[in-house]
Amino acid sequence: MCGIVGAIAHRNVTNILITGLKRLEYRGYDSAGVAVINANGLHRVRRQGKVAALEEAVREQNTAGFLGIAHTRWATHGRPSEENAHPHLSGDGLAVVHNGIIENFQELKDELEQDGYRFQSQTDTEVVAHLLHRSLEECGGDLRRALQKVVPQLHGSYALGVVDQREPDRLVAVRSGSPLVVGLGIDENYVASDQLALLPVTNRFIFLDEGDLVELTTDRVRVFDRHGEPVERAVHEFDGAHEDVEKGEYRHFMQKGIFEQPAAIQRTLQDRIDSPDAVSAAFGEPAMAIFDRVRSVQIVACGTSYHAGMVARYWLEALAGIPCQVEVASEFRYRQHVVPEGTLFVTISQSGETADTLAALRDTGSNNYVGRLAICNVDGSSLVRESELTFLTMAGPEIGVASTKAFTTQLAGLMMLVLALGRRHGLSDERIEQILGELRQLPNLLEQATALDKPIEALSRAFVEKHHTLFLGRGVQFPVAMEGALKLKEISYIHAEAYPAGELKHGPLALVDKEMPVVAVAPNDELLEKLKSNLQEVRARGGELYLFADKNAKVADGEGIHVLHLPAVPESIAPIVYTVPLQLLSYHVAVLRGTDVDQPRNLAKSVTVE
């Protein structure tokens, strides 16, 4: 989950590295560091904490160089500290940055210590630095050959960037399981974990394949495959028209993401919902033939994306009549599973680099899978490149760790998938046209939902001093409740959990008292009356209820019941709309509690390690 940036140029690259790290800070912010090479050799600066602390130190020390690597860390091996911050050094002027985990590091460390190497950190990364140093001696000082020799010894997932002051004219890097992209400039070249880091300096990128090693000089980029053979990789020009990564008028990136949802959904749906035929075409040219063979769907995802998949299961079975399984990727990988004939494998990920989801995709060896579809926000990501079908959500960059617009645009894309598959399973064009009309209402309905910001801010004050919160939903709104609970715990650090409202009497009701607020979502659907009965169970035990309800649901304020009315929303798209007030609630509670909204403790945006 760490972020890597590297650059080689005829000018000082320090600002490129620091700017890149700021754009990658969503990947980790426990510590940060930079190593640059100039005429005087290699100079390293590291600081515990966020990139801002490193930026200040670099400025104070006037750190400059024409070749460099930089890193922002999310700690795995070794606590957050300056000594554990990257880059790590070995010998006289060899520096390494690393994203991922070296699973066999202890075995390698024992071997290196026997060879006389002394370790200065508790990280798995330092092993790589010393292995490279040893390999350099064996390879006559050739950095690329040394890295090629070391890579087979490393077990796990990793992306590496390496520089050596004895070879000041090149930077080498390799990817195996963790993302890495090359940026192409004029008489300068770059490498990073995400193209977002490099957009200030280039819009031309090479996305490395699994196992690729790259050698960068100022005027040349050479790529070698996992066998060490030179290969050509396609150059992609990136359209950054929607890639605004500044907060602008907003206090936090999360707040910006919430209020950008009407525009983001508009981009998701643009030119894709004009007709039933357009819906299928949105999934790519091969989709028609693959969708004709689909008899069941298997969805695999993590975190917020998993909740999106759970919503899609309700839709698929209710509207399309297609059986659907949804599973957390980390569990899917490590169990035996039965794949029914004609199964479509669907992955959902904002980044397209989520380690468990990507590994699950790579494990899909059954002939019963008719195809693999990635629903993703990042074009060129590993998930996108390794799937036969792709649906890009077009949400734009989501910098805050807590997902907002990525989730709602995923839901919009999943509803389109339901319609495309449902058409082949008896869902009439008339019903499809009706739902398409309802989807077209989404931007306006989301605008109305965000307009509830001030009332929700007032409501949030009741949660500030609480330690626990229960979220309730029924039917398709249960995953929405789960997403609401996840948001609250992520950014406010309040323990929150979600339950199907009908399960109250089977355990959670024992927890309910006036110190445990209960949040429920109540659209005007067929389960509304059942939900009302469940809520009475809460009130009978003295619980405080906070209800987000359809204005036609006939639920009013009362003793211990606080109701915020939403506009009338068609049942098909209600999960998307009802997500927004829960996002706003979590946001305002976190602000009032004084937490770091965009960079909550212990978390990172792109989870590239298991």
KOLFI-72712 format. One record per residue (C-alpha): residue in three letters; x, y, z. Coordinates in steps of 0.2 Angstrom, whole numbers, always signed. Each point is the difference from the previous one (the first is absolute). Layout:
N
r = Ala	east = X	north = Y	up = Z
...
This chain:
610
r = Met	east = +0	north = +0	up = +0
r = Cys	east = +15	north = +11	up = +0
r = Gly	east = +3	north = +13	up = -14
r = Ile	east = +16	north = +1	up = -11
r = Val	east = +6	north = +13	up = -12
r = Gly	east = +17	north = +1	up = -9
r = Ala	east = +7	north = +12	up = -13
r = Ile	east = +15	north = +3	up = -11
r = Ala	east = +3	north = +16	up = -9
r = His	east = +13	north = +14	up = -5
r = Arg	east = -8	north = +11	up = +14
r = Asn	east = -3	north = -1	up = +18
r = Val	east = -14	north = -14	up = +3
r = Thr	east = -3	north = +3	up = +19
r = Asn	east = -16	north = +10	up = -3
r = Ile	east = -6	north = -13	up = -12
r = Leu	east = +3	north = -13	up = +13
r = Ile	east = -9	north = +10	up = +14
r = Thr	east = -15	north = +5	up = -11
r = Gly	east = -2	north = -18	up = -5
r = Leu	east = +1	north = -6	up = +18
r = Lys	east = -14	north = +12	up = +5
r = Arg	east = -11	north = -7	up = -14
r = Leu	east = +4	north = -18	up = +7
r = Glu	east = -3	north = +4	up = +18
r = Tyr	east = -17	north = -9	up = +0
r = Arg	east = +11	north = -16	up = -2
r = Gly	east = +8	north = +3	up = +17
r = Tyr	east = +6	north = +14	up = +12
r = Asp	east = +9	north = -8	up = +14
r = Ser	east = +17	north = +7	up = -6
r = Ala	east = +8	north = +6	up = -16
r = Gly	east = +17	north = +2	up = -7
r = Val	east = +11	north = +4	up = -15
r = Ala	east = +17	north = -4	up = -7
r = Val	east = +8	north = +10	up = -14
r = Ile	east = +16	north = -1	up = -9
r = Asn	east = +10	north = +15	up = -5
r = Ala	east = +19	north = +4	up = -4
r = Asn	east = +4	north = -3	up = +18
r = Gly	east = -8	north = -17	up = +1
r = Leu	east = -16	north = -6	up = +9
r = His	east = -10	north = +10	up = +13
r = Arg	east = -14	north = -7	up = +9
r = Val	east = -13	north = +9	up = +11
r = Arg	east = -14	north = -10	up = +10
r = Arg	east = -13	north = +6	up = +12
r = Gln	east = -14	north = -9	up = +10
r = Gly	east = -17	north = +6	up = -3
r = Lys	east = -7	north = +8	up = -16
r = Val	east = +8	north = +7	up = -16
r = Ala	east = -1	north = +18	up = +7
r = Ala	east = +13	north = -4	up = +13
r = Leu	east = +11	north = -7	up = -14
r = Glu	east = -3	north = +15	up = -11
r = Glu	east = +6	north = +12	up = +14
r = Ala	east = +16	north = -11	up = +3
r = Val	east = +4	north = +0	up = -18
r = Arg	east = -2	north = +18	up = -1
r = Glu	east = +10	north = +4	up = +15
r = Gln	east = +14	north = -12	up = -6
r = Asn	east = -1	north = +7	up = -18
r = Thr	east = +0	north = -18	up = -6
r = Ala	east = +2	north = -1	up = -19
r = Gly	east = +5	north = -12	up = -13
r = Phe	east = -3	north = -6	up = -18
r = Leu	east = -4	north = -18	up = +4
r = Gly	east = -11	north = -5	up = +15
r = Ile	east = -13	north = -11	up = +8
r = Ala	east = -13	north = +4	up = +13
r = His	east = -12	north = -10	up = +11
r = Thr	east = -15	north = +3	up = +11
r = Arg	east = -3	north = -15	up = +12
r = Trp	east = -15	north = -10	up = +7
r = Ala	east = +9	north = -10	up = +14
r = Thr	east = +0	north = -19	up = -1
r = His	east = +16	north = -7	up = +6
r = Gly	east = +7	north = +12	up = +14
r = Arg	east = -9	north = +14	up = +9
r = Pro	east = -2	north = +17	up = -8
r = Ser	east = +17	north = +9	up = +3
r = Glu	east = +14	north = +9	up = -9
r = Glu	east = +11	north = -15	up = +1
r = Asn	east = -13	north = -11	up = -8
r = Ala	east = -4	north = +13	up = -14
r = His	east = +6	north = -2	up = -18
r = Pro	east = +11	north = +1	up = -9
r = His	east = +11	north = -13	up = +7
r = Leu	east = +19	north = -1	up = -3
r = Ser	east = +13	north = -13	up = -2
r = Gly	east = +19	north = +3	up = -2
r = Asp	east = +6	north = +16	up = -8
r = Gly	east = -15	north = +9	up = -8
r = Leu	east = -12	north = -14	up = -5
r = Ala	east = -18	north = +5	up = +4
r = Val	east = -17	north = -10	up = -1
r = Val	east = -18	north = +5	up = +1
r = His	east = -13	north = -14	up = +1
r = Asn	east = -19	north = -2	up = +0
r = Gly	east = -7	north = -17	up = +5
r = Ile	east = +6	north = -14	up = +12
r = Ile	east = +15	north = -12	up = -1
r = Glu	east = -7	north = -16	up = +7
r = Asn	east = +16	north = -9	up = +2
r = Phe	east = +10	north = +15	up = +7
r = Gln	east = +4	north = -9	up = +17
r = Glu	east = +9	north = -14	up = -10
r = Leu	east = +9	north = +12	up = -11
r = Lys	east = +5	north = +11	up = +15
r = Asp	east = +7	north = -15	up = +9
r = Glu	east = +11	north = -4	up = -15
r = Leu	east = +6	north = +18	up = -2
r = Glu	east = +5	north = +2	up = +18
r = Gln	east = +10	north = -16	up = -2
r = Asp	east = +9	north = +9	up = -14
r = Gly	east = +4	north = +15	up = +11
r = Tyr	east = -14	north = +12	up = -4
r = Arg	east = -7	north = +11	up = +14
r = Phe	east = -18	north = +6	up = +0
r = Gln	east = -5	north = +17	up = +6
r = Ser	east = -19	north = -2	up = -1
r = Gln	east = -14	north = -13	up = +4
r = Thr	east = -6	north = +1	up = -18
r = Asp	east = -1	north = -14	up = -13
r = Thr	east = +6	north = +12	up = -13
r = Glu	east = +18	north = +2	up = +7
r = Val	east = +2	north = -18	up = -5
r = Val	east = -2	north = +5	up = -19
r = Ala	east = +14	north = +14	up = +2
r = His	east = +13	north = -12	up = +7
r = Leu	east = -5	north = -14	up = -13
r = Leu	east = +3	north = +13	up = -13
r = His	east = +16	north = +6	up = +7
r = Arg	east = +7	north = -18	up = +1
r = Ser	east = -7	north = -4	up = -18
r = Leu	east = +9	north = +16	up = -7
r = Glu	east = +17	north = -7	up = +5
r = Glu	east = -4	north = -16	up = -9
r = Cys	east = -7	north = +9	up = -16
r = Gly	east = +15	north = +12	up = -2
r = Gly	east = -10	north = +15	up = +6
r = Asp	east = -14	north = -1	up = -13
r = Leu	east = -16	north = +6	up = +9
r = Arg	east = -12	north = -8	up = -12
r = Arg	east = +8	north = -17	up = +0
r = Ala	east = +1	north = +0	up = +19
r = Leu	east = -18	north = +4	up = +2
r = Gln	east = -4	north = -14	up = -13
r = Lys	east = +10	north = -12	up = +11
r = Val	east = -8	north = +5	up = +16
r = Val	east = -19	north = +0	up = -5
r = Pro	east = -1	north = -20	up = -1
r = Gln	east = +5	north = +0	up = +18
r = Leu	east = -14	north = +11	up = +6
r = His	east = -17	north = -8	up = +5
r = Gly	east = -15	north = +11	up = +1
r = Ser	east = -7	north = +15	up = -8
r = Tyr	east = +11	north = +15	up = -3
r = Ala	east = +5	north = +15	up = -11
r = Leu	east = +17	north = +6	up = +2
r = Gly	east = +10	north = +16	up = -6
r = Val	east = +19	north = +0	up = +1
r = Val	east = +14	north = +12	up = -2
r = Asp	east = +19	north = -1	up = +3
r = Gln	east = +12	north = +15	up = +0
r = Arg	east = +12	north = -11	up = -9
r = Glu	east = -12	north = +0	up = -15
r = Pro	east = -7	north = +18	up = +0
r = Asp	east = -7	north = -1	up = -17
r = Arg	east = -14	north = -13	up = +3
r = Leu	east = -14	north = -5	up = +11
r = Val	east = -7	north = -18	up = +0
r = Ala	east = -16	north = -6	up = +6
r = Val	east = -10	north = -16	up = +0
r = Arg	east = -18	north = -6	up = +4
r = Ser	east = -7	north = -16	up = +6
r = Gly	east = -17	north = +1	up = +8
r = Ser	east = +0	north = +18	up = +4
r = Pro	east = -4	north = +14	up = -13
r = Leu	east = +13	north = +10	up = -9
r = Val	east = -1	north = +12	up = -14
r = Val	east = +13	north = +9	up = -11
r = Gly	east = -2	north = +18	up = -5
r = Leu	east = +8	north = +6	up = -16
r = Gly	east = +7	north = +18	up = -1
r = Ile	east = +11	north = +10	up = -11
r = Asp	east = +18	north = -4	up = +5
r = Glu	east = -6	north = -6	up = +16
r = Asn	east = -10	north = -16	up = +6
r = Tyr	east = -9	north = -5	up = +16
r = Val	east = -7	north = -15	up = +9
r = Ala	east = -14	north = +0	up = +13
r = Ser	east = -13	north = -11	up = +8
r = Asp	east = -14	north = +10	up = -8
r = Gln	east = -1	north = +11	up = -15
r = Leu	east = -9	north = +13	up = +11
r = Ala	east = +17	north = +3	up = +7
r = Leu	east = +8	north = +5	up = -16
r = Leu	east = -14	north = +10	up = -9
r = Pro	east = +8	north = +17	up = +5
r = Val	east = +15	north = -5	up = -11
r = Thr	east = -7	north = -12	up = -14
r = Asn	east = -16	north = -7	up = -7
r = Arg	east = +9	north = -15	up = -9
r = Phe	east = +2	north = -16	up = +9
r = Ile	east = +5	north = -18	up = -2
r = Phe	east = -9	north = -12	up = +12
r = Leu	east = +12	north = -14	up = +4
r = Asp	east = -6	north = -18	up = -1
r = Glu	east = +3	north = -13	up = +14
r = Gly	east = +18	north = -4	up = +2
r = Asp	east = +6	north = +15	up = -10
r = Leu	east = +17	north = +8	up = +4
r = Val	east = +3	north = +17	up = -7
r = Glu	east = +16	north = +10	up = -2
r = Leu	east = -2	north = +19	up = -2
r = Thr	east = +13	north = +13	up = -6
r = Thr	east = -3	north = +18	up = -5
r = Asp	east = -3	north = -5	up = -18
r = Arg	east = -5	north = -18	up = +0
r = Val	east = -12	north = -12	up = +8
r = Arg	east = +4	north = -19	up = -2
r = Val	east = -12	north = -13	up = +6
r = Phe	east = +4	north = -18	up = +4
r = Asp	east = -12	north = -14	up = +3
r = Arg	east = +1	north = -13	up = +14
r = His	east = +12	north = -10	up = -10
r = Gly	east = +12	north = +14	up = -3
r = Glu	east = -5	north = +3	up = -18
r = Pro	east = -2	north = +17	up = -7
r = Val	east = -18	north = +4	up = -4
r = Glu	east = -11	north = +14	up = -7
r = Arg	east = -14	north = +7	up = +11
r = Ala	east = -14	north = +11	up = -7
r = Val	east = +1	north = +19	up = +4
r = His	east = -17	north = +7	up = +6
r = Glu	east = -4	north = +18	up = +0
r = Phe	east = -10	north = +5	up = +15
r = Asp	east = -15	north = +12	up = -1
r = Gly	east = +1	north = +9	up = +17
r = Ala	east = -15	north = +11	up = -4
r = His	east = -9	north = -6	up = +16
r = Glu	east = +15	north = -3	up = +10
r = Asp	east = -2	north = +15	up = +12
r = Val	east = +10	north = -5	up = +16
r = Glu	east = -2	north = +16	up = +9
r = Lys	east = -12	north = +3	up = +14
r = Gly	east = -6	north = +17	up = -7
r = Glu	east = -14	north = +7	up = +11
r = Tyr	east = -2	north = -15	up = +10
r = Arg	east = +8	north = -3	up = +18
r = His	east = +4	north = -19	up = -4
r = Phe	east = +2	north = -11	up = -15
r = Met	east = -14	north = -11	up = +7
r = Gln	east = -12	north = +14	up = +1
r = Lys	east = +5	north = +4	up = -18
r = Gly	east = -3	north = -18	up = -5
r = Ile	east = -18	north = +1	up = +8
r = Phe	east = -5	north = +15	up = -9
r = Glu	east = +8	north = -5	up = -17
r = Gln	east = -12	north = -15	up = -1
r = Pro	east = -13	north = +7	up = -11
r = Ala	east = +13	north = +5	up = -13
r = Ala	east = +9	north = -16	up = +2
r = Ile	east = -16	north = -10	up = -2
r = Gln	east = -3	north = +10	up = -16
r = Arg	east = +17	north = -5	up = -7
r = Thr	east = -4	north = -18	up = +4
r = Leu	east = -16	north = +0	up = -9
r = Gln	east = +5	north = +11	up = -14
r = Asp	east = -5	north = -7	up = -17
r = Arg	east = -2	north = -17	up = +8
r = Ile	east = -19	north = +0	up = +4
r = Asp	east = -7	north = +7	up = -16
r = Ser	east = -8	north = -17	up = -4
r = Pro	east = +0	north = -19	up = +6
r = Asp	east = +13	north = -3	up = -14
r = Ala	east = +11	north = +14	up = +6
r = Val	east = +1	north = -8	up = +18
r = Ser	east = +7	north = -16	up = -7
r = Ala	east = +12	north = +9	up = -11
r = Ala	east = +7	north = +9	up = +15
r = Phe	east = +9	north = -16	up = +6
r = Gly	east = +11	north = -1	up = -16
r = Glu	east = -2	north = -9	up = -17
r = Pro	east = +2	north = -18	up = +7
r = Ala	east = -14	north = +3	up = +13
r = Met	east = -14	north = -5	up = -11
r = Ala	east = +6	north = -18	up = -4
r = Ile	east = +6	north = -2	up = +18
r = Phe	east = -17	north = +6	up = +8
r = Asp	east = -10	north = -12	up = -11
r = Arg	east = +9	north = -15	up = +9
r = Val	east = -2	north = +7	up = +18
r = Arg	east = -10	north = -11	up = +12
r = Ser	east = +6	north = +6	up = +17
r = Val	east = +12	north = +14	up = +6
r = Gln	east = +14	north = -1	up = +13
r = Ile	east = +5	north = +17	up = +7
r = Val	east = +16	north = +2	up = +10
r = Ala	east = +6	north = +16	up = +8
r = Cys	east = +6	north = +8	up = +16
r = Gly	east = -6	north = +14	up = +12
r = Thr	east = -12	north = +12	up = -8
r = Ser	east = +1	north = -9	up = -16
r = Tyr	east = -6	north = -15	up = +8
r = His	east = -15	north = +9	up = +7
r = Ala	east = -4	north = +6	up = -18
r = Gly	east = +1	north = -18	up = -6
r = Met	east = -13	north = -5	up = +14
r = Val	east = -12	north = +13	up = -7
r = Ala	east = +2	north = -7	up = -17
r = Arg	east = -4	north = -17	up = +6
r = Tyr	east = -18	north = +6	up = +5
r = Trp	east = -2	north = +8	up = -17
r = Leu	east = +6	north = -14	up = -10
r = Glu	east = -11	north = -13	up = +8
r = Ala	east = -15	north = +11	up = +1
r = Leu	east = +1	north = +9	up = -17
r = Ala	east = +9	north = -12	up = -11
r = Gly	east = -4	north = -17	up = +9
r = Ile	east = +19	north = -5	up = +0
r = Pro	east = +7	north = -8	up = +15
r = Cys	east = +15	north = +10	up = +7
r = Gln	east = +13	north = -4	up = +13
r = Val	east = +10	north = +14	up = +8
r = Glu	east = +16	north = -3	up = +10
r = Val	east = +14	north = +10	up = +8
r = Ala	east = +15	north = -3	up = -11
r = Ser	east = +12	north = -5	up = +15
r = Glu	east = -12	north = -14	up = +4
r = Phe	east = -3	north = -5	up = -18
r = Arg	east = +18	north = -4	up = -3
r = Tyr	east = +2	north = -12	up = +14
r = Arg	east = -14	north = -12	up = -1
r = Gln	east = -6	north = -13	up = -12
r = His	east = -15	north = +7	up = -10
r = Val	east = -12	north = -8	up = -13
r = Val	east = -2	north = +10	up = -16
r = Pro	east = -17	north = -3	up = -8
r = Glu	east = +0	north = -2	up = -19
r = Gly	east = -2	north = +17	up = -9
r = Thr	east = +7	north = +11	up = +14
r = Leu	east = +5	north = +18	up = -3
r = Phe	east = +14	north = +5	up = +12
r = Val	east = -1	north = +18	up = +5
r = Thr	east = +13	north = +10	up = +10
r = Ile	east = -3	north = +17	up = +7
r = Ser	east = +14	north = +12	up = +5
r = Gln	east = +2	north = +19	up = +0
r = Ser	east = +19	north = -1	up = -3
r = Gly	east = +1	north = -16	up = -10
r = Glu	east = +15	north = -5	up = +10
r = Thr	east = -8	north = -7	up = +16
r = Ala	east = +11	north = -15	up = +4
r = Asp	east = -13	north = -13	up = +6
r = Thr	east = -12	north = +4	up = -14
r = Leu	east = +14	north = +0	up = -13
r = Ala	east = +7	north = -17	up = +7
r = Ala	east = -18	north = -7	up = -1
r = Leu	east = -2	north = +5	up = -18
r = Arg	east = +17	north = -9	up = -4
r = Asp	east = -7	north = -16	up = +8
r = Thr	east = -15	north = -2	up = -11
r = Gly	east = +6	north = -15	up = -9
r = Ser	east = -17	north = -9	up = -2
r = Asn	east = -7	north = -3	up = -17
r = Asn	east = -17	north = +4	up = +7
r = Tyr	east = +4	north = +18	up = +0
r = Val	east = -7	north = +8	up = -16
r = Gly	east = +9	north = +16	up = +2
r = Arg	east = +8	north = +12	up = +13
r = Leu	east = -7	north = +18	up = +2
r = Ala	east = +9	north = +14	up = +10
r = Ile	east = -10	north = +14	up = +6
r = Cys	east = +13	north = +13	up = +4
r = Asn	east = +4	north = +19	up = +1
r = Val	east = +18	north = -1	up = -7
r = Asp	east = +4	north = -3	up = -18
r = Gly	east = +16	north = -9	up = -3
r = Ser	east = +0	north = -9	up = +17
r = Ser	east = +4	north = -18	up = +2
r = Leu	east = -18	north = -5	up = +3
r = Val	east = -5	north = +8	up = -16
r = Arg	east = +14	north = -6	up = -11
r = Glu	east = -2	north = -18	up = +6
r = Ser	east = -19	north = -2	up = -2
r = Glu	east = -9	north = -3	up = -16
r = Leu	east = -14	north = +12	up = +3
r = Thr	east = +2	north = +17	up = +8
r = Phe	east = -12	north = +13	up = +7
r = Leu	east = +8	north = +17	up = +5
r = Thr	east = -10	north = +9	up = +13
r = Met	east = +8	north = +17	up = -6
r = Ala	east = -1	north = +7	up = +18
r = Gly	east = +16	north = +10	up = -1
r = Pro	east = +14	north = -1	up = +13
r = Glu	east = -6	north = -4	up = +18
r = Ile	east = +14	north = +6	up = +11
r = Gly	east = -9	north = -2	up = +17
r = Val	east = +2	north = -17	up = +8
r = Ala	east = -18	north = -3	up = +3
r = Ser	east = -9	north = -4	up = -16
r = Thr	east = -14	north = +11	up = -6
r = Lys	east = -3	north = +3	up = -18
r = Ala	east = +9	north = -16	up = -4
r = Phe	east = -14	north = -10	up = +9
r = Thr	east = -15	north = +9	up = -8
r = Thr	east = +8	north = -1	up = -18
r = Gln	east = +3	north = -18	up = +3
r = Leu	east = -18	north = -3	up = +4
r = Ala	east = -5	north = +10	up = -15
r = Gly	east = +11	north = -12	up = -11
r = Leu	east = -7	north = -15	up = +9
r = Met	east = -18	north = +5	up = -4
r = Met	east = +5	north = +1	up = -18
r = Leu	east = +8	north = -17	up = +1
r = Val	east = -17	north = -7	up = +8
r = Leu	east = -10	north = +8	up = -15
r = Ala	east = +12	north = -7	up = -13
r = Leu	east = -1	north = -18	up = +7
r = Gly	east = -18	north = +2	up = +4
r = Arg	east = -5	north = +3	up = -18
r = Arg	east = +7	north = -17	up = -4
r = His	east = -11	north = -8	up = +14
r = Gly	east = -17	north = +7	up = -3
r = Leu	east = +1	north = +18	up = +6
r = Ser	east = -10	north = +9	up = -12
r = Asp	east = +6	north = +15	up = -10
r = Glu	east = -15	north = +10	up = +8
r = Arg	east = +6	north = -4	up = +18
r = Ile	east = +18	north = +4	up = -6
r = Glu	east = -5	north = +17	up = -7
r = Gln	east = -9	north = +4	up = +16
r = Ile	east = +16	north = -3	up = +10
r = Leu	east = +10	north = +10	up = -12
r = Gly	east = -11	north = +14	up = +3
r = Glu	east = +2	north = -1	up = +18
r = Leu	east = +19	north = -1	up = -2
r = Arg	east = -1	north = +16	up = -9
r = Gln	east = -8	north = +8	up = +15
r = Leu	east = +15	north = -4	up = +11
r = Pro	east = +11	north = +15	up = -2
r = Asn	east = -15	north = +11	up = +5
r = Leu	east = -5	north = -11	up = +15
r = Leu	east = +18	north = +0	up = +6
r = Glu	east = +0	north = +19	up = -1
r = Gln	east = -15	north = -1	up = +11
r = Ala	east = +8	north = -12	up = +12
r = Thr	east = +16	north = +11	up = +2
r = Ala	east = -12	north = +15	up = +3
r = Leu	east = -4	north = -8	up = +17
r = Asp	east = +18	north = +4	up = +6
r = Lys	east = -5	north = +13	up = +13
r = Pro	east = -13	north = -11	up = +8
r = Ile	east = +11	north = -15	up = +1
r = Glu	east = +14	north = +11	up = +7
r = Ala	east = -12	north = +5	up = +14
r = Leu	east = -5	north = -18	up = +3
r = Ser	east = +18	north = -6	up = +1
r = Arg	east = +3	north = +9	up = +16
r = Ala	east = -9	north = -14	up = +9
r = Phe	east = +13	north = -12	up = -5
r = Val	east = +16	north = +9	up = +5
r = Glu	east = +1	north = -7	up = +18
r = Lys	east = -6	north = -17	up = -4
r = His	east = +11	north = -16	up = -1
r = His	east = -12	north = -12	up = -9
r = Thr	east = -13	north = +2	up = -14
r = Leu	east = -11	north = -13	up = -8
r = Phe	east = -6	north = +1	up = -18
r = Leu	east = -16	north = -8	up = -7
r = Gly	east = -7	north = -4	up = -17
r = Arg	east = -11	north = -13	up = -8
r = Gly	east = +2	north = -8	up = -17
r = Val	east = +11	north = +9	up = -12
r = Gln	east = +2	north = +14	up = +13
r = Phe	east = +10	north = -12	up = +12
r = Pro	east = +16	north = +2	up = -10
r = Val	east = -3	north = +19	up = +0
r = Ala	east = -1	north = -1	up = +19
r = Met	east = +16	north = -10	up = +0
r = Glu	east = +8	north = +13	up = -11
r = Gly	east = -6	north = +14	up = +12
r = Ala	east = +8	north = -10	up = +15
r = Leu	east = +16	north = -2	up = -9
r = Lys	east = +1	north = +19	up = -4
r = Leu	east = -3	north = +5	up = +18
r = Lys	east = +13	north = -12	up = +7
r = Glu	east = +13	north = +4	up = -13
r = Ile	east = +1	north = +19	up = +3
r = Ser	east = -8	north = +4	up = +17
r = Tyr	east = +7	north = -16	up = +9
r = Ile	east = -17	north = -3	up = +8
r = His	east = -4	north = -19	up = +1
r = Ala	east = -14	north = -3	up = -13
r = Glu	east = -8	north = -16	up = -6
r = Ala	east = -15	north = -3	up = -12
r = Tyr	east = -13	north = -13	up = +2
r = Pro	east = -15	north = -5	up = -11
r = Ala	east = -14	north = +8	up = +10
r = Gly	east = -9	north = -17	up = +2
r = Glu	east = +14	north = -7	up = +10
r = Leu	east = -1	north = +13	up = +14
r = Lys	east = -9	north = -13	up = +11
r = His	east = +13	north = -13	up = -3
r = Gly	east = +14	north = +9	up = +9
r = Pro	east = +4	north = +18	up = -3
r = Leu	east = -15	north = +6	up = +10
r = Ala	east = +9	north = -4	up = +15
r = Leu	east = +12	north = +14	up = -3
r = Val	east = -13	north = +14	up = -3
r = Asp	east = -1	north = +13	up = +13
r = Lys	east = -1	north = +19	up = -1
r = Glu	east = +19	north = +1	up = -2
r = Met	east = +0	north = -10	up = -16
r = Pro	east = -8	north = +9	up = -14
r = Val	east = -9	north = -10	up = -13
r = Val	east = +0	north = +6	up = -18
r = Ala	east = -12	north = -7	up = -12
r = Val	east = -4	north = +3	up = -19
r = Ala	east = -19	north = -1	up = -4
r = Pro	east = -4	north = +2	up = -19
r = Asn	east = -18	north = -2	up = -5
r = Asp	east = +1	north = -18	up = -5
r = Glu	east = -9	north = -17	up = +4
r = Leu	east = +10	north = -2	up = +15
r = Leu	east = -4	north = +17	up = +8
r = Glu	east = -13	north = -7	up = +12
r = Lys	east = +11	north = -14	up = +6
r = Leu	east = +14	north = +13	up = +3
r = Lys	east = -12	north = +11	up = +10
r = Ser	east = -4	north = -15	up = +12
r = Asn	east = +19	north = -3	up = +2
r = Leu	east = +2	north = +18	up = +5
r = Gln	east = -13	north = -1	up = +13
r = Glu	east = +10	north = -14	up = +8
r = Val	east = +14	north = +13	up = +2
r = Arg	east = -11	north = +13	up = +7
r = Ala	east = -7	north = -12	up = +13
r = Arg	east = +17	north = -3	up = +7
r = Gly	east = +4	north = +19	up = +1
r = Gly	east = +11	north = +1	up = -15
r = Glu	east = +2	north = +16	up = -10
r = Leu	east = -5	north = -1	up = -18
r = Tyr	east = +7	north = +10	up = -15
r = Leu	east = -10	north = -4	up = -15
r = Phe	east = +3	north = +5	up = -18
r = Ala	east = -17	north = -3	up = -8
r = Asp	east = -9	north = +3	up = -16
r = Lys	east = -12	north = +16	up = +1
r = Asn	east = -15	north = -12	up = -4
r = Ala	east = +5	north = -13	up = +13
r = Lys	east = -11	north = +8	up = +13
r = Val	east = +13	north = +0	up = +14
r = Ala	east = +0	north = +15	up = +11
r = Asp	east = +11	north = +7	up = +14
r = Gly	east = -5	north = -6	up = +18
r = Glu	east = +8	north = -3	up = +17
r = Gly	east = +17	north = -8	up = -4
r = Ile	east = -4	north = +0	up = -19
r = His	east = +10	north = +12	up = -11
r = Val	east = -6	north = +0	up = -18
r = Leu	east = +8	north = +7	up = -15
r = His	east = -10	north = -1	up = -16
r = Leu	east = +7	north = -3	up = -17
r = Pro	east = -9	north = +3	up = -16
r = Ala	east = -10	north = -13	up = -8
r = Val	east = +12	north = -12	up = -9
r = Pro	east = -4	north = -14	up = -12
r = Glu	east = +3	north = -17	up = +9
r = Ser	east = +12	north = -6	up = -13
r = Ile	east = +13	north = +14	up = +4
r = Ala	east = -4	north = +3	up = +18
r = Pro	east = +16	north = -9	up = +6
r = Ile	east = +10	north = +13	up = -9
r = Val	east = -9	north = +15	up = +6
r = Tyr	east = -1	north = -6	up = +18
r = Thr	east = +19	north = -2	up = +1
r = Val	east = +2	north = +19	up = -1
r = Pro	east = -7	north = +5	up = +17
r = Leu	east = +9	north = -14	up = +8
r = Gln	east = +16	north = +7	up = -7
r = Leu	east = -4	north = +17	up = +6
r = Leu	east = -4	north = -6	up = +17
r = Ser	east = +17	north = -9	up = +2
r = Tyr	east = +9	north = +15	up = -7
r = His	east = -8	north = +13	up = +12
r = Val	east = +3	north = -11	up = +15
r = Ala	east = +18	north = -2	up = -5
r = Val	east = +3	north = +18	up = -2
r = Leu	east = -8	north = +4	up = +17
r = Arg	east = +11	north = -13	up = +8
r = Gly	east = +15	north = +7	up = -7
r = Thr	east = +7	north = -15	up = -9
r = Asp	east = +10	north = +0	up = -16
r = Val	east = -15	north = -2	up = -12
r = Asp	east = +10	north = -3	up = -16
r = Gln	east = +14	north = -10	up = +7
r = Pro	east = -7	north = -10	up = +15
r = Arg	east = +12	north = -10	up = +11
r = Asn	east = +6	north = -17	up = -5
r = Leu	east = -8	north = +1	up = -17
r = Ala	east = +5	north = +3	up = -18
r = Lys	east = -10	north = +2	up = -16
r = Ser	east = +7	north = -13	up = -12
r = Val	east = +3	north = -16	up = +9
r = Thr	east = +14	north = -9	up = -10
r = Val	east = +5	north = -12	up = +14
r = Glu	east = -9	north = -15	up = +7
